[in-house]
Amino acid sequence: MPRSKGGFKTHRRHKKILKMAKGMRAARSRLFRTAREQVYRGLKIAFVERRRKKREFRALWITRINAAVRSLGSKYSVFINWLGKSGVGLDRKALADLALNDFEAFKTVFQQVRTAAGA
């Protein structure tokens, strides 16, 4: 029985991997085996980083809100508690944006949340 080399499908699969490996250095962009290892590793890291990004942004928002709230004489945890009690539907992303770009509006939200929570 003659040896099967794969032909069209193998060539297509190799081309797809080598296309994804463009921009990598040396053999990692030219040799299929090394390129495949690097591409798979890159895809795995990208998967993890997409989730890490969400964590990092939430931590950044919390830091920004905390800084703004402390300048108004309170603490982050207390402010979030008031936010829950008052029923204001702003999330951390929106609050952090207000704290950074429009502090007067953030101050207004802070006062409303404070009075609604009964503090």
C-alpha positions as CSV (number, residue, x, y, z in Angstrom):
1,M,0.0,0.0,0.0
2,P,1.5,3.4,-0.9
3,R,2.3,6.0,1.7
4,S,-0.4,8.6,2.2
5,K,0.9,12.1,2.5
6,G,-2.2,14.0,3.3
7,G,-2.0,16.4,0.4
8,F,-4.6,19.1,0.1
9,K,-6.0,18.9,3.6
10,T,-2.6,18.8,5.4
11,H,-1.4,21.7,3.2
12,R,-4.5,23.7,4.1
13,R,-4.1,23.0,7.8
14,H,-0.4,23.9,7.8
15,K,-1.1,27.2,5.9
16,K,-3.7,28.1,8.5
17,I,-1.3,27.6,11.4
18,L,1.6,29.4,9.6
19,K,-0.7,32.3,8.9
20,M,-1.5,32.6,12.6
21,A,2.2,32.5,13.4
22,K,3.0,35.5,11.3
23,G,5.0,38.1,13.2
24,M,6.8,35.5,15.4
25,R,10.5,35.3,15.3
26,A,12.7,32.9,13.4
27,A,11.5,29.3,13.1
28,R,8.4,30.1,15.0
29,S,6.9,31.7,11.9
30,R,8.4,29.4,9.3
31,L,8.5,25.8,10.5
32,F,5.1,24.0,11.1
33,R,5.9,22.1,14.2
34,T,7.4,25.1,16.1
35,A,4.8,27.4,14.8
36,R,2.0,25.1,15.9
37,E,3.4,24.9,19.5
38,Q,3.6,28.7,19.6
39,V,0.2,29.3,18.1
40,Y,-1.4,26.9,20.6
41,R,0.4,28.4,23.5
42,G,-0.6,31.9,22.3
43,L,-4.3,30.9,22.0
44,K,-4.2,29.4,25.5
45,I,-2.7,32.5,27.0
46,A,-5.2,34.7,25.1
47,F,-8.0,32.6,26.6
48,V,-6.7,33.2,30.1
49,E,-6.0,36.9,29.6
50,R,-9.5,37.6,28.4
51,R,-10.7,36.5,31.8
52,R,-7.9,38.3,33.7
53,K,-8.7,41.5,31.9
54,K,-12.1,41.5,33.5
55,R,-10.6,41.1,36.9
56,E,-8.1,43.8,36.4
57,F,-10.6,46.3,35.1
58,R,-12.9,45.7,38.1
59,A,-10.0,46.3,40.4
60,L,-9.2,49.5,38.6
61,W,-12.8,50.7,38.9
62,I,-12.9,49.9,42.6
63,T,-9.6,51.8,43.1
64,R,-11.0,54.9,41.3
65,I,-14.3,54.8,43.2
66,N,-12.5,54.4,46.5
67,A,-10.2,57.4,45.8
68,A,-13.2,59.6,44.9
69,V,-15.3,58.4,47.9
70,R,-12.4,59.0,50.3
71,S,-12.0,62.5,49.1
72,L,-15.7,63.0,50.1
73,G,-15.0,61.6,53.6
74,S,-16.2,58.1,53.4
75,K,-15.0,54.6,52.5
76,Y,-15.6,52.3,49.5
77,S,-17.3,49.5,51.4
78,V,-19.7,51.9,53.1
79,F,-20.5,53.7,49.8
80,I,-21.3,50.3,48.1
81,N,-23.5,49.4,51.1
82,W,-25.4,52.7,50.7
83,L,-25.6,52.1,46.9
84,G,-27.3,48.8,47.5
85,K,-29.7,50.2,50.1
86,S,-30.7,53.2,48.0
87,G,-31.4,51.1,44.9
88,V,-29.4,53.2,42.5
89,G,-28.7,51.1,39.4
90,L,-25.2,52.3,38.6
91,D,-22.5,49.7,38.2
92,R,-18.8,50.1,39.2
93,K,-17.8,50.9,35.6
94,A,-20.2,53.8,35.3
95,L,-19.3,55.1,38.8
96,A,-15.6,55.0,38.1
97,D,-16.1,56.9,34.8
98,L,-18.1,59.5,36.7
99,A,-15.4,59.8,39.4
100,L,-12.7,60.2,36.8
101,N,-14.3,62.4,34.2
102,D,-17.2,64.3,35.9
103,F,-16.5,64.6,39.7
104,E,-19.4,67.0,40.3
105,A,-21.8,64.4,39.0
106,F,-20.2,61.8,41.1
107,K,-20.5,64.1,44.1
108,T,-24.2,64.5,43.4
109,V,-24.7,60.7,43.1
110,F,-22.8,60.3,46.4
111,Q,-25.1,62.8,48.2
112,Q,-28.2,61.1,46.9
113,V,-27.1,57.7,47.8
114,R,-26.1,58.9,51.3
115,T,-29.4,60.5,52.0
116,A,-31.4,57.6,50.5
117,A,-29.6,55.1,52.7
118,G,-30.3,57.2,55.7
119,A,-26.8,58.0,56.7
